[in-house]
Amino acid sequence: MHSNEPLPRSIPDASALTTWRKSTYSGGDSGQCLEVNDHACAAHVPVRDSKNPHGPAVVFTSGAWTAFLGAVKAADRPRP
């Protein structure tokens, strides 16, 4: 995936991509995790289910992924 290519909505078999990572909050090997590959390309961020590493990955733009993370972090903060 290069930044000048059209954005795919998914990758049918994302196992060929390397450098997948889980959040440090994921709790180890519980199998209830998402994995993100935010090193593949600056413009695209593939995300997959950790229970299915040979399955599909959903691809977000880097802006959409950043917005998603911001919303999750904001929802996790205690409200006054």
N, C-alpha and C positions, 0 to 999 in steps of 0.2 A: 504494500500500500504506500503510495506516494502522495504528497499533498496536492498534486495537480490532477490526480485521477478522481473520477466521480466516486462519491461515497457509497460503498455497499451498505445495505441495511443489515446484512448478516454474512457470516462466513460459515459454510456448511460443516467443515471439519477444521477446527481451529488448532488442532494438535501440532501442526507444523510450526506455529509461532512459538518462539521461545520467550523466556523472561516473564512468565506469569507470576503474579504475586497475590497474596491474600492480605487483608487488613490484619494488623496486630490484635484487633478486637475480635477476630473470628473464632477464637477458642480452639485452635489446633485442628485436629482431624475429625471434627464432629460431622462433616459432610453437609453442613448448612451454610455454605459460604459461596460468595462470588469471587472469581479471580479476575484481575484486570491486567492488561498488557499495555501499560502506558509508556512503553519505551519503543514500540514498533514504529510509530510515526507521530510527529508532533500534531498533525491535523486530525487523526483518527484514533479512537480508543476502543479496542475490542474488549468485551466483558463476557465471561462464560460461567456456567455452573460448575463448581469444583467437583461435583459428583459425576460429571460427564465430560472429562477432558478431551475426548475425541468427538464430542458433539459440536453443535453450532455455537458461535459467539455472536452477540448483538454488537453492532458497531455504532458508536456515538461520535459526533464531532467533539473536538477537544473543548469547545465552548459549552456544549450541552452537558458534557461530563462534569466540567467545573461547576456549572449551575446546579446539577444534581447533587454533587457533594456538598455544596454550600447549603442547599435546602435540607439535606439530611443532618448536617451539623447544626443548623439553626433549630431544627425540630428536637434535637437531642439536648439543647440547652434548657436549664430550668427557667421557668418564667417567673418574673417578680410578682 
